[in-house]
Amino acid sequence: MPEEPKPGPLGTAMRKVTFPDGSRGIILVDAGTPQEDADLLAAQVWAEMPEPGVPNE
């Protein structure tokens, strides 16, 4: 059973997500965001992260 969103400041909610590499984390999303959308956002954030050891441009 999916967990209910936890209300946070200014209409945000914390969601547990699994990133594409299998690691787990927590992200902040707008309150009421479906878990599927939170997982998609987590995948997008993961894809945009720079490679380890590569300086940001």
C-alpha positions, 0 to 999 in steps of 0.5 A, a space after each residue: 500500500 502506498 504511503 500517504 503524502 506527509 504535509 510539509 511547509 508551503 504545500 510540499 510533501 516528502 516522498 520516498 523514491 528509488 533512483 534508476 541505480 537502485 539507491 533510495 532517497 527522499 525528494 520534496 514534491 508539491 503536496 498531492 503529487 502522485 507517487 508515480 510522478 515523484 518516481 519520474 522526477 527522481 529519475 530525471 534528477 538522477 539523469 541530470 546529476 554530473 558524473 563523479 569526478 567531473 567538474 560542473 560547467 
